[in-house]
Amino acid sequence: MPRPRTAPTKTRDAGASRARVFAAAAEEFAARGFDGAKVDRIAERAGVNKAMLYYHFTNKAALYRAVVGDMFASTAVAMRQLREKGGAPEAQLAGFIEVVVREGRARPHFPAMWLRELADGGRHLDERNFGDIFGIVSTLAAILRDGETAGRFRPMPPFLVQMGIVGPLFMFLATTPMRARLRTKMPAGLPEVSPEVLVEYVKAMTAGALRARRAGSVRRPETARGARNAGRAKYAERAGNLGRKGSAGQR
């Protein structure tokens, strides 16, 4: 009588335990950073022993890079698909922002991890992580280059544009718990900003920063100087009026 096949069950069990370790590590690293994270806590939270953890990941650094790399690798693939789809530069730029938001929201642990990693100078990243980051920024650079060629975008360093996109998005996602606590102390009726509103804001700000100026739309220096002087004069007049009202009230 043939013996029952057990390999699929073992494979499923191994996959399930690896997923539990990954999820537990993501929570631990997001809460405590690389240096503060403990393998013992990760194993306990995952419901495995340390031997099983090290079976899946050779050490804490490898586990950390796997969690971070999951975000970068998935984002890099989505960015390549975005470019292959094509479209107007403005549409691709909006798509780029949507990919960043979608991938970040799918991994609630990542924004906090990334902010910690930036504060640490990126010292826990490896060449593969940097390769995926380079691919993401290169995609953005290609979109910007298309926009410049078409006369729709003005020249702007891709890395600067990248920070302008990722910064507010990840700061918003990373501060979700703090904002939830803050809402209990806010005046009644003060609205909470939704992720959708934030995305539209970032799209508008990025598009505005990149929009090419039309010929003749740039003010001459003397015109700009005149506007500043007029503004100062108006401010001085207002301050003088306030001062005179105050003096009159004291008589």
GROMACS elastic network, one bead per residue, 0.5 to 0.9 nm:
[ bonds ]
;  ai    aj funct       b0    kb
    2     5     6  0.88380   500
    5     8     6  0.75172   500
    5     9     6  0.85455   500
    6     9     6  0.54711   500
    6    10     6  0.63943   500
    6    11     6  0.87418   500
    7    10     6  0.51431   500
    7    11     6  0.60980   500
    7    12     6  0.86493   500
    8    12     6  0.61506   500
    8    13     6  0.85590   500
    9    12     6  0.51017   500
    9    13     6  0.61064   500
    9    14     6  0.85410   500
   10    13     6  0.50071   500
   10    14     6  0.60465   500
   10    15     6  0.84906   500
   11    14     6  0.51017   500
   11    15     6  0.60977   500
   11    16     6  0.85434   500
   12    15     6  0.50355   500
   12    16     6  0.60600   500
   12    17     6  0.86072   500
   13    16     6  0.50839   500
   13    17     6  0.61651   500
   13    18     6  0.85353   500
   14    17     6  0.52326   500
   14    18     6  0.61172   500
   14    19     6  0.86123   500
   14    56     6  0.85010   500
   15    18     6  0.51443   500
   15    19     6  0.62032   500
   15    20     6  0.87058   500
   16    19     6  0.51226   500
   16    20     6  0.62851   500
   16    21     6  0.87229   500
   17    20     6  0.50507   500
   17    21     6  0.62162   500
   17    22     6  0.85880   500
   17    46     6  0.74561   500
   17    47     6  0.81447   500
   17    48     6  0.72659   500
   17    52     6  0.81284   500
   17    53     6  0.83849   500
   17    56     6  0.86485   500
   18    21     6  0.50959   500
   18    22     6  0.61215   500
   18    23     6  0.86419   500
   18    46     6  0.87950   500
   18    52     6  0.85945   500
   18    53     6  0.75990   500
   18    56     6  0.62084   500
   18    57     6  0.86727   500
   19    22     6  0.50207   500
   19    23     6  0.61386   500
   19    24     6  0.85404   500
   19    46     6  0.86478   500
   20    23     6  0.51722   500
   20    24     6  0.60644   500
   20    25     6  0.84407   500
   20    43     6  0.89485   500
   20    45     6  0.82397   500
   20    47     6  0.77142   500
   20    48     6  0.85438   500
   21    24     6  0.51571   500
   21    25     6  0.59749   500
   21    26     6  0.85197   500
   21    42     6  0.67337   500
   21    43     6  0.66790   500
   21    45     6  0.79527   500
   21    46     6  0.50855   500
   21    47     6  0.81880   500
   21    48     6  0.77948   500
   21    53     6  0.66775   500
   21    56     6  0.84263   500
   21    63     6  0.88329   500
   22    25     6  0.51438   500
   22    26     6  0.61496   500
   22    27     6  0.88319   500
   22    42     6  0.87697   500
   22    46     6  0.82574   500
   22    63     6  0.75086   500
   22    64     6  0.89913   500
   22    66     6  0.81743   500
   22    67     6  0.68225   500
   23    26     6  0.51201   500
   23    27     6  0.64995   500
   23    28     6  0.87491   500
   23    42     6  0.89019   500
   23    46     6  0.76658   500
   23    67     6  0.85905   500
   24    27     6  0.53140   500
   24    28     6  0.62380   500
   24    29     6  0.86814   500
   24    41     6  0.84545   500
   24    42     6  0.53932   500
   24    43     6  0.76456   500
   24    44     6  0.87090   500
   24    45     6  0.58643   500
   24    46     6  0.55876   500
   25    29     6  0.59476   500
   25    30     6  0.83181   500
   25    37     6  0.82709   500
   25    39     6  0.82043   500
   25    41     6  0.87381   500
   25    42     6  0.55005   500
   25    43     6  0.84262   500
   25    45     6  0.86526   500
   25    46     6  0.83662   500
   25    63     6  0.73828   500
   25    64     6  0.74380   500
   25    67     6  0.76226   500
   26    29     6  0.53673   500
   26    30     6  0.60260   500
   26    31     6  0.85551   500
   26    42     6  0.89598   500
   26    64     6  0.79669   500
   26    67     6  0.62987   500
   26    68     6  0.86225   500
   26   107     6  0.88531   500
   26   109     6  0.58917   500
   26   110     6  0.76880   500
   26   113     6  0.83472   500
   27    30     6  0.52117   500
   27    31     6  0.61400   500
   27    32     6  0.85779   500
   27    42     6  0.85685   500
   27   108     6  0.89883   500
   27   109     6  0.61367   500
   28    31     6  0.52565   500
   28    32     6  0.59979   500
   28    33     6  0.73765   500
   28    34     6  0.85613   500
   28    36     6  0.85521   500
   28    37     6  0.57835   500
   28    38     6  0.76941   500
   28    41     6  0.78099   500
   28    42     6  0.66664   500
   28   109     6  0.89438   500
   29    32     6  0.52547   500
   29    34     6  0.56829   500
   29    35     6  0.86125   500
   29    36     6  0.77637   500
   29    37     6  0.57091   500
   29    38     6  0.88036   500
   29    64     6  0.74488   500
   29    67     6  0.89393   500
   29   109     6  0.80280   500
   29   112     6  0.87262   500
   29   113     6  0.64277   500
   30    33     6  0.58031   500
   30    34     6  0.84957   500
   30    37     6  0.88520   500
   30   108     6  0.89121   500
   30   109     6  0.53698   500
   30   110     6  0.68723   500
   30   111     6  0.81212   500
   30   112     6  0.54657   500
   30   114     6  0.84502   500
   30   116     6  0.81686   500
   31    36     6  0.85804   500
   31    37     6  0.80611   500
   31   109     6  0.83481   500
   31   112     6  0.77239   500
   31   113     6  0.79242   500
   32    35     6  0.73790   500
   32    37     6  0.54317   500
   32    38     6  0.88777   500
   32   113     6  0.86832   500
   32   116     6  0.89037   500
   33    36     6  0.54774   500
   33    37     6  0.59746   500
   33   112     6  0.86719   500
   33   113     6  0.65387   500
   33   116     6  0.63296   500
   33   117     6  0.77048   500
   34    37     6  0.53788   500
   34    38     6  0.85344   500
   34    60     6  0.83681   500
   34    61     6  0.80737   500
   34    64     6  0.72241   500
   34   113     6  0.86114   500
   34   116     6  0.85651   500
   34   117     6  0.82817   500
   34   124     6  0.79425   500
   35    38     6  0.81543   500
   37    40     6  0.89441   500
   37    41     6  0.78370   500
   37    42     6  0.80583   500
   37    60     6  0.87665   500
   38    41     6  0.54132   500
   38    42     6  0.64753   500
   38    43     6  0.88316   500
   38    60     6  0.84246   500
   39    43     6  0.61092   500
   39    44     6  0.85182   500
   39    50     6  0.75033   500
   39    53     6  0.84475   500
   39    59     6  0.88184   500
   39    60     6  0.68176   500
   40    43     6  0.52296   500
   40    44     6  0.61364   500
   40    45     6  0.85846   500
   40    49     6  0.83845   500
   40    50     6  0.70157   500
   41    44     6  0.50830   500
   41    45     6  0.60332   500
   41    46     6  0.84646   500
   42    45     6  0.52060   500
   42    46     6  0.60833   500
   42    47     6  0.85600   500
   42    48     6  0.87440   500
   42    50     6  0.88450   500
   42    53     6  0.86044   500
   43    46     6  0.50608   500
   43    47     6  0.60462   500
   43    48     6  0.52410   500
   43    49     6  0.57465   500
   43    50     6  0.58985   500
   43    52     6  0.84354   500
   43    53     6  0.65219   500
   44    47     6  0.51093   500
   44    48     6  0.62879   500
   44    49     6  0.71831   500
   44    50     6  0.85955   500
   45    48     6  0.79237   500
   46    49     6  0.86005   500
   46    53     6  0.88992   500
   48    51     6  0.81219   500
   48    52     6  0.61934   500
   48    53     6  0.68343   500
   49    52     6  0.54712   500
   49    53     6  0.65032   500
   49    54     6  0.89161   500
   50    54     6  0.61324   500
   50    55     6  0.84127   500
   51    54     6  0.52015   500
   51    55     6  0.61036   500
   51    56     6  0.89137   500
   52    56     6  0.66056   500
   52    57     6  0.86922   500
   53    56     6  0.54485   500
   53    57     6  0.61166   500
   53    58     6  0.80047   500
   53    59     6  0.85086   500
   54    59     6  0.62033   500
   54    60     6  0.85614   500
   55    58     6  0.65827   500
   56    63     6  0.85783   500
   57    60     6  0.74600   500
   57    61     6  0.87457   500
   57    62     6  0.60122   500
   57    63     6  0.55639   500
   57    66     6  0.85844   500
   58    61     6  0.82255   500
   58    62     6  0.62105   500
   58    63     6  0.75315   500
   59    62     6  0.53549   500
   59    63     6  0.63654   500
   59    64     6  0.87654   500
   60    63     6  0.50408   500
   60    64     6  0.61312   500
   60    65     6  0.86220   500
   61    64     6  0.50619   500
   61    65     6  0.61438   500
   61    66     6  0.85248   500
   61   124     6  0.72158   500
   61   125     6  0.88938   500
   62    65     6  0.51547   500
   62    66     6  0.61107   500
   62    67     6  0.87554   500
   63    66     6  0.51037   500
   63    67     6  0.64240   500
   63    68     6  0.88001   500
   64    67     6  0.52589   500
   64    68     6  0.62940   500
   64    69     6  0.83286   500
   64   124     6  0.79506   500
   64   125     6  0.87057   500
   65    68     6  0.50871   500
   65    69     6  0.55595   500
   65    70     6  0.82740   500
   65   124     6  0.73049   500
   65   125     6  0.63859   500
   65   126     6  0.73299   500
   65   129     6  0.75476   500
   66    70     6  0.59936   500
   66    71     6  0.89692   500
   67    70     6  0.53574   500
   67    71     6  0.72344   500
   67   110     6  0.82687   500
   68    71     6  0.56964   500
   68    72     6  0.67619   500
   68    73     6  0.88400   500
   68   110     6  0.71508   500
   68   113     6  0.79107   500
   68   114     6  0.79509   500
   68   125     6  0.82434   500
   68   129     6  0.77144   500
   69    72     6  0.50246   500
   69    73     6  0.57591   500
   69    74     6  0.82526   500
   69   125     6  0.86577   500
   69   128     6  0.77991   500
   69   129     6  0.57047   500
   69   132     6  0.80537   500
   70    73     6  0.53731   500
   70    74     6  0.60865   500
   70    75     6  0.84650   500
   71    74     6  0.54117   500
   71    75     6  0.60607   500
   71    76     6  0.85261   500
   71   103     6  0.68435   500
   71   104     6  0.75707   500
   71   107     6  0.75683   500
   71   110     6  0.74391   500
   72    75     6  0.51114   500
   72    76     6  0.59655   500
   72    77     6  0.86317   500
   72   103     6  0.89829   500
   72   129     6  0.68481   500
   72   130     6  0.89226   500
   72   132     6  0.57111   500
   72   133     6  0.64852   500
   72   136     6  0.81215   500
   73    76     6  0.51296   500
   73    77     6  0.63341   500
   73    78     6  0.87314   500
   73   129     6  0.79385   500
   73   132     6  0.59597   500
   73   133     6  0.85266   500
   74    77     6  0.52797   500
   74    78     6  0.63228   500
   74    79     6  0.86956   500
   74   103     6  0.75163   500
   75    78     6  0.50743   500
   75    79     6  0.60983   500
   75    80     6  0.86867   500
   75    99     6  0.69625   500
   75   100     6  0.70103   500
   75   103     6  0.64698   500
   75   132     6  0.83104   500
   75   136     6  0.73088   500
   76    79     6  0.50651   500
   76    80     6  0.63201   500
   76    81     6  0.87374   500
   76   132     6  0.60019   500
   76   133     6  0.75770   500
   76   135     6  0.62272   500
   76   136     6  0.53927   500
   76   139     6  0.85690   500
   77    80     6  0.52146   500
   77    81     6  0.63635   500
   77    82     6  0.86784   500
   77   136     6  0.88230   500
   78    81     6  0.50953   500
   78    82     6  0.61873   500
   78    83     6  0.88310   500
   78    96     6  0.88698   500
   78    99     6  0.68822   500
   79    83     6  0.63907   500
   79    84     6  0.86861   500
   79    95     6  0.86895   500
   79    96     6  0.68488   500
   79    99     6  0.73181   500
   79   135     6  0.84183   500
   79   136     6  0.65675   500
   79   139     6  0.65779   500
   79   140     6  0.85482   500
   80    83     6  0.51970   500
   80    84     6  0.62359   500
   80    85     6  0.86682   500
   80   135     6  0.85440   500
   80   136     6  0.83562   500
   80   139     6  0.71930   500
   81    84     6  0.50120   500
   81    85     6  0.61659   500
   81    86     6  0.88207   500
   82    85     6  0.52252   500
   82    86     6  0.66988   500
   82    87     6  0.89893   500
   82    92     6  0.70020   500
   82    95     6  0.70871   500
   82    96     6  0.74745   500
   82    99     6  0.87655   500
   82   139     6  0.88846   500
   83    86     6  0.52221   500
   83    87     6  0.82310   500
   83    92     6  0.74180   500
   83   139     6  0.73127   500
   83   142     6  0.86605   500
   83   143     6  0.80916   500
   85    92     6  0.89272   500
   86    89     6  0.85249   500
   86    91     6  0.88328   500
   86    92     6  0.72131   500
   87    90     6  0.82255   500
   87    91     6  0.62783   500
   87    92     6  0.62901   500
   88    91     6  0.52571   500
   88    92     6  0.62898   500
   88    93     6  0.86478   500
   88   143     6  0.89765   500
   88   146     6  0.84441   500
   88   147     6  0.80669   500
   89    92     6  0.50867   500
   89    93     6  0.60468   500
   89    94     6  0.85971   500
   89   143     6  0.58129   500
   89   144     6  0.71508   500
   89   145     6  0.87302   500
   89   146     6  0.61415   500
   89   147     6  0.51878   500
   89   148     6  0.89794   500
   89   150     6  0.84411   500
   89   152     6  0.80031   500
   89   153     6  0.85201   500
   90    93     6  0.50955   500
   90    94     6  0.62583   500
   90    95     6  0.85661   500
   90   143     6  0.84583   500
   90   147     6  0.74815   500
   90   152     6  0.83039   500
   90   153     6  0.88143   500
   90   207     6  0.75194   500
   91    94     6  0.51219   500
   91    95     6  0.61075   500
   91    96     6  0.85989   500
   92    96     6  0.60411   500
   92    97     6  0.86861   500
   92   140     6  0.89201   500
   92   143     6  0.67143   500
   93    97     6  0.64782   500
   93    98     6  0.87248   500
   93   140     6  0.75922   500
   93   143     6  0.66802   500
   93   144     6  0.79960   500
   93   203     6  0.81078   500
   93   206     6  0.86492   500
   93   207     6  0.81984   500
   94    97     6  0.52383   500
   94    98     6  0.62902   500
   94    99     6  0.87697   500
   94   203     6  0.61870   500
   94   207     6  0.86148   500
   95    99     6  0.61625   500
   95   100     6  0.87176   500
   96    99     6  0.52323   500
   96   100     6  0.64745   500
   96   101     6  0.88423   500
   96   139     6  0.86866   500
   96   140     6  0.74220   500
   97   100     6  0.52330   500
   97   101     6  0.63491   500
   97   102     6  0.86589   500
   97   165     6  0.68664   500
   97   166     6  0.82426   500
   97   199     6  0.75213   500
   97   202     6  0.79528   500
   97   203     6  0.70779   500
   98   101     6  0.51275   500
   98   102     6  0.60007   500
   98   103     6  0.85487   500
   98   199     6  0.74700   500
   99   102     6  0.50737   500
   99   103     6  0.60407   500
   99   104     6  0.83306   500
  100   103     6  0.54325   500
  100   104     6  0.60056   500
  100   105     6  0.85232   500
  100   165     6  0.85188   500
  100   166     6  0.73412   500
  100   169     6  0.82272   500
  101   104     6  0.51181   500
  101   105     6  0.59739   500
  101   106     6  0.84589   500
  101   166     6  0.85901   500
  101   169     6  0.69227   500
  101   170     6  0.82498   500
  101   195     6  0.86501   500
  101   199     6  0.76418   500
  102   105     6  0.52959   500
  102   106     6  0.61616   500
  102   107     6  0.88393   500
  103   106     6  0.51224   500
  103   107     6  0.65680   500
  104   107     6  0.52670   500
  104   108     6  0.65558   500
  104   109     6  0.84741   500
  104   110     6  0.65929   500
  104   111     6  0.67672   500
  104   169     6  0.85881   500
  104   170     6  0.74453   500
  104   173     6  0.78296   500
  105   108     6  0.55886   500
  105   109     6  0.88933   500
  105   110     6  0.86139   500
  105   111     6  0.87788   500
  105   173     6  0.74022   500
  106   109     6  0.89553   500
  107   110     6  0.55958   500
  107   111     6  0.80264   500
  108   111     6  0.67831   500
  108   112     6  0.81209   500
  108   173     6  0.74069   500
  108   174     6  0.77901   500
  109   112     6  0.61054   500
  109   113     6  0.64275   500
  109   114     6  0.88864   500
  109   174     6  0.81211   500
  110   114     6  0.59193   500
  110   115     6  0.85644   500
  110   170     6  0.85553   500
  110   174     6  0.81517   500
  111   114     6  0.51128   500
  111   115     6  0.62295   500
  111   116     6  0.86676   500
  111   169     6  0.87034   500
  111   170     6  0.51036   500
  111   171     6  0.71369   500
  111   172     6  0.87431   500
  111   173     6  0.63535   500
  111   174     6  0.51693   500
  111   175     6  0.89547   500
  112   115     6  0.52379   500
  112   116     6  0.63068   500
  112   117     6  0.86145   500
  112   170     6  0.77952   500
  112   171     6  0.81344   500
  112   173     6  0.80673   500
  112   174     6  0.50207   500
  112   175     6  0.81912   500
  113   116     6  0.52014   500
  113   117     6  0.61177   500
  113   118     6  0.86826   500
  113   174     6  0.87115   500
  114   118     6  0.61009   500
  114   119     6  0.85698   500
  114   122     6  0.88627   500
  114   170     6  0.83677   500
  115   118     6  0.51659   500
  115   119     6  0.63469   500
  115   120     6  0.87442   500
  115   170     6  0.80235   500
  115   171     6  0.80169   500
  115   174     6  0.82256   500
  116   119     6  0.50978   500
  116   120     6  0.63218   500
  116   121     6  0.88595   500
  116   122     6  0.88613   500
  117   121     6  0.63612   500
  117   122     6  0.52571   500
  117   123     6  0.74957   500
  117   124     6  0.74018   500
  117   125     6  0.85331   500
  118   121     6  0.50912   500
  118   122     6  0.54972   500
  118   123     6  0.87000   500
  119   122     6  0.75753   500
  120   123     6  0.62761   500
  120   124     6  0.81638   500
  121   124     6  0.83822   500
  122   125     6  0.57477   500
  122   126     6  0.89895   500
  123   126     6  0.82598   500
  125   128     6  0.80263   500
  125   129     6  0.58735   500
  125   130     6  0.70072   500
  126   129     6  0.53553   500
  126   130     6  0.64070   500
  126   131     6  0.86564   500
  127   130     6  0.50363   500
  127   131     6  0.59582   500
  127   132     6  0.86848   500
  128   132     6  0.63659   500
  128   133     6  0.86769   500
  129   132     6  0.53016   500
  129   133     6  0.63152   500
  129   134     6  0.86558   500
  130   134     6  0.60316   500
  130   135     6  0.85428   500
  131   134     6  0.50704   500
  131   135     6  0.62473   500
  131   136     6  0.88002   500
  132   136     6  0.63228   500
  132   137     6  0.87590   500
  133   136     6  0.51541   500
  133   137     6  0.62981   500
  133   138     6  0.84606   500
  134   137     6  0.52174   500
  134   138     6  0.59002   500
  134   139     6  0.85571   500
  135   139     6  0.62220   500
  135   140     6  0.87731   500
  136   139     6  0.52093   500
  136   140     6  0.65317   500
  136   141     6  0.87549   500
  137   140     6  0.50385   500
  137   141     6  0.61160   500
  137   142     6  0.86695   500
  137   158     6  0.67597   500
  137   159     6  0.67061   500
  137   162     6  0.70064   500
  138   142     6  0.62062   500
  138   143     6  0.86877   500
  138   158     6  0.80365   500
  139   142     6  0.51621   500
  139   143     6  0.64041   500
  139   144     6  0.87602   500
  140   143     6  0.51025   500
  140   144     6  0.62385   500
  140   145     6  0.85536   500
  140   158     6  0.64446   500
  140   159     6  0.85807   500
  140   161     6  0.84065   500
  140   162     6  0.75253   500
  141   144     6  0.51057   500
  141   145     6  0.60444   500
  141   146     6  0.86277   500
  141   157     6  0.80471   500
  141   158     6  0.52246   500
  141   159     6  0.82389   500
  142   146     6  0.62103   500
  142   147     6  0.86618   500
  142   158     6  0.89497   500
  143   146     6  0.51679   500
  143   147     6  0.63633   500
  143   148     6  0.87755   500
  144   147     6  0.50192   500
  144   148     6  0.61929   500
  144   149     6  0.86102   500
  144   153     6  0.68594   500
  144   154     6  0.84743   500
  144   155     6  0.77645   500
  144   156     6  0.78314   500
  144   157     6  0.89159   500
  144   158     6  0.73245   500
  144   210     6  0.85445   500
  145   148     6  0.50679   500
  145   149     6  0.61220   500
  145   150     6  0.85666   500
  145   153     6  0.81983   500
  145   155     6  0.80732   500
  146   149     6  0.51453   500
  146   150     6  0.62021   500
  146   151     6  0.86310   500
  146   152     6  0.86052   500
  146   153     6  0.83426   500
  147   150     6  0.51369   500
  147   151     6  0.61896   500
  147   152     6  0.50824   500
  147   154     6  0.77652   500
  147   155     6  0.89380   500
  147   210     6  0.88726   500
  148   152     6  0.58403   500
  148   154     6  0.57585   500
  148   155     6  0.64285   500
  148   212     6  0.81154   500
  149   152     6  0.76516   500
  149   153     6  0.80605   500
  150   153     6  0.76476   500
  151   154     6  0.73671   500
  151   212     6  0.66829   500
  152   210     6  0.79954   500
  152   211     6  0.60534   500
  152   212     6  0.52946   500
  152   213     6  0.85273   500
  153   156     6  0.83161   500
  153   207     6  0.83602   500
  153   209     6  0.87007   500
  153   213     6  0.84365   500
  154   209     6  0.84605   500
  154   210     6  0.54727   500
  154   211     6  0.60738   500
  154   213     6  0.74869   500
  155   210     6  0.74878   500
  155   212     6  0.84071   500
  156   159     6  0.87221   500
  156   160     6  0.74055   500
  156   161     6  0.71434   500
  156   209     6  0.87813   500
  156   210     6  0.71156   500
  157   160     6  0.53560   500
  157   161     6  0.65000   500
  157   162     6  0.87485   500
  158   161     6  0.50839   500
  158   162     6  0.60504   500
  158   163     6  0.86866   500
  159   163     6  0.62490   500
  159   164     6  0.85957   500
  160   163     6  0.52243   500
  160   164     6  0.62608   500
  160   165     6  0.87805   500
  161   165     6  0.63248   500
  161   166     6  0.87121   500
  161   206     6  0.74070   500
  161   209     6  0.88314   500
  161   210     6  0.87447   500
  162   165     6  0.52012   500
  162   166     6  0.60493   500
  162   167     6  0.81319   500
  163   166     6  0.52022   500
  163   167     6  0.53634   500
  163   168     6  0.84611   500
  164   167     6  0.56323   500
  164   168     6  0.70211   500
  164   169     6  0.89193   500
  164   202     6  0.81932   500
  164   205     6  0.87871   500
  164   206     6  0.73598   500
  165   168     6  0.64357   500
  165   169     6  0.65965   500
  165   170     6  0.88007   500
  165   202     6  0.64802   500
  165   203     6  0.82063   500
  165   205     6  0.89687   500
  165   206     6  0.72071   500
  166   169     6  0.52402   500
  166   170     6  0.58171   500
  166   171     6  0.81583   500
  167   170     6  0.55925   500
  167   171     6  0.59648   500
  167   172     6  0.84940   500
  168   171     6  0.50515   500
  168   172     6  0.59620   500
  168   173     6  0.85966   500
  168   198     6  0.83693   500
  168   202     6  0.76593   500
  169   172     6  0.52441   500
  169   173     6  0.63492   500
  169   174     6  0.86446   500
  169   195     6  0.85876   500
  169   198     6  0.73927   500
  169   199     6  0.75240   500
  169   202     6  0.78186   500
  170   174     6  0.58357   500
  170   175     6  0.83945   500
  171   174     6  0.51388   500
  171   175     6  0.61144   500
  171   176     6  0.87951   500
  172   175     6  0.53983   500
  172   176     6  0.65756   500
  172   179     6  0.89710   500
  172   195     6  0.81660   500
  172   198     6  0.82301   500
  173   176     6  0.54626   500
  173   177     6  0.88644   500
  173   195     6  0.83419   500
  174   177     6  0.76756   500
  174   178     6  0.85310   500
  175   178     6  0.52021   500
  175   179     6  0.60501   500
  175   180     6  0.85799   500
  176   179     6  0.52123   500
  176   180     6  0.62286   500
  176   181     6  0.88646   500
  177   180     6  0.51152   500
  177   181     6  0.65159   500
  177   182     6  0.86876   500
  178   181     6  0.52031   500
  178   182     6  0.60976   500
  178   183     6  0.87156   500
  179   183     6  0.60711   500
  179   184     6  0.89090   500
  179   192     6  0.85569   500
  180   183     6  0.53907   500
  180   184     6  0.72040   500
  181   184     6  0.56609   500
  181   185     6  0.73821   500
  182   185     6  0.53778   500
  182   186     6  0.64566   500
  183   186     6  0.50286   500
  183   187     6  0.81416   500
  183   188     6  0.88063   500
  183   190     6  0.82052   500
  183   191     6  0.88946   500
  183   192     6  0.77911   500
  184   187     6  0.82874   500
  184   188     6  0.87815   500
  185   188     6  0.87991   500
  186   189     6  0.83911   500
  186   190     6  0.67648   500
  187   190     6  0.59879   500
  188   191     6  0.86122   500
  191   194     6  0.89862   500
  193   196     6  0.82602   500
  193   197     6  0.64381   500
  193   198     6  0.69798   500
  194   197     6  0.52999   500
  194   198     6  0.64658   500
  194   199     6  0.87976   500
  195   198     6  0.50230   500
  195   199     6  0.61524   500
  195   200     6  0.87220   500
  196   199     6  0.51211   500
  196   200     6  0.63592   500
  196   201     6  0.86223   500
  197   200     6  0.52420   500
  197   201     6  0.61760   500
  197   202     6  0.87299   500
  198   202     6  0.61847   500
  198   203     6  0.85554   500
  199   202     6  0.51821   500
  199   203     6  0.61365   500
  199   204     6  0.86063   500
  200   203     6  0.50175   500
  200   204     6  0.61115   500
  200   205     6  0.85598   500
  201   204     6  0.51475   500
  201   205     6  0.60838   500
  201   206     6  0.84915   500
  202   205     6  0.50885   500
  202   206     6  0.59434   500
  202   207     6  0.83707   500
  203   206     6  0.52618   500
  203   207     6  0.60165   500
  203   208     6  0.84334   500
  204   207     6  0.51780   500
  204   208     6  0.59601   500
  204   209     6  0.85391   500
  205   208     6  0.51109   500
  205   209     6  0.61508   500
  205   210     6  0.86890   500
  206   209     6  0.51658   500
  206   210     6  0.62742   500
  206   211     6  0.85187   500
  207   210     6  0.52016   500
  207   211     6  0.58105   500
  208   211     6  0.52577   500
  208   212     6  0.87642   500
  209   212     6  0.85937   500
  213   216     6  0.83228   500
  213   217     6  0.63589   500
  213   218     6  0.71887   500
  214   217     6  0.54541   500
  214   218     6  0.78208   500
  215   218     6  0.73936   500
  216   219     6  0.76850   500
  219   222     6  0.81845   500
  219   223     6  0.61395   500
  219   224     6  0.62286   500
  220   223     6  0.51527   500
  220   224     6  0.62976   500
  220   225     6  0.85662   500
  221   224     6  0.51248   500
  221   225     6  0.60021   500
  221   226     6  0.84662   500
  222   226     6  0.59730   500
  222   227     6  0.85565   500
  223   226     6  0.50270   500
  223   227     6  0.62503   500
  223   228     6  0.87132   500
  224   227     6  0.50981   500
  224   228     6  0.63165   500
  224   229     6  0.86995   500
  225   228     6  0.51110   500
  225   229     6  0.61826   500
  225   230     6  0.85677   500
  226   229     6  0.50713   500
  226   230     6  0.60811   500
  226   231     6  0.85465   500
  227   230     6  0.50673   500
  227   231     6  0.61747   500
  227   232     6  0.86895   500
  228   231     6  0.50372   500
  228   232     6  0.62425   500
  228   233     6  0.86494   500
  229   232     6  0.50675   500
  229   233     6  0.61563   500
  229   234     6  0.86036   500
  230   233     6  0.50800   500
  230   234     6  0.61742   500
  230   235     6  0.86150   500
  231   234     6  0.51343   500
  231   235     6  0.61925   500
  231   236     6  0.86179   500
  232   235     6  0.50629   500
  232   236     6  0.61093   500
  232   237     6  0.85638   500
  233   236     6  0.50648   500
  233   237     6  0.61126   500
  233   238     6  0.86024   500
  234   237     6  0.50841   500
  234   238     6  0.62091   500
  234   239     6  0.86284   500
  235   238     6  0.51189   500
  235   239     6  0.61469   500
  235   240     6  0.85717   500
  236   239     6  0.50489   500
  236   240     6  0.60828   500
  236   241     6  0.86191   500
  237   240     6  0.50627   500
  237   241     6  0.62319   500
  237   242     6  0.86800   500
  238   241     6  0.51364   500
  238   242     6  0.62736   500
  238   243     6  0.86204   500
  239   242     6  0.51292   500
  239   243     6  0.61661   500
  239   244     6  0.87140   500
  240   244     6  0.62020   500
  240   245     6  0.86279   500
  241   244     6  0.51484   500
  241   245     6  0.62056   500
  241   246     6  0.85997   500
  242   245     6  0.51354   500
  242   246     6  0.61912   500
  242   247     6  0.87104   500
  243   246     6  0.51035   500
  243   247     6  0.62593   500
  243   248     6  0.86629   500
  244   247     6  0.50904   500
  244   248     6  0.61526   500
  244   249     6  0.86322   500
  245   248     6  0.51231   500
  245   249     6  0.62495   500
  245   250     6  0.88402   500
  246   249     6  0.51767   500
  246   250     6  0.65125   500
  247   250     6  0.52490   500
  247   251     6  0.67016   500
  248   251     6  0.54680   500
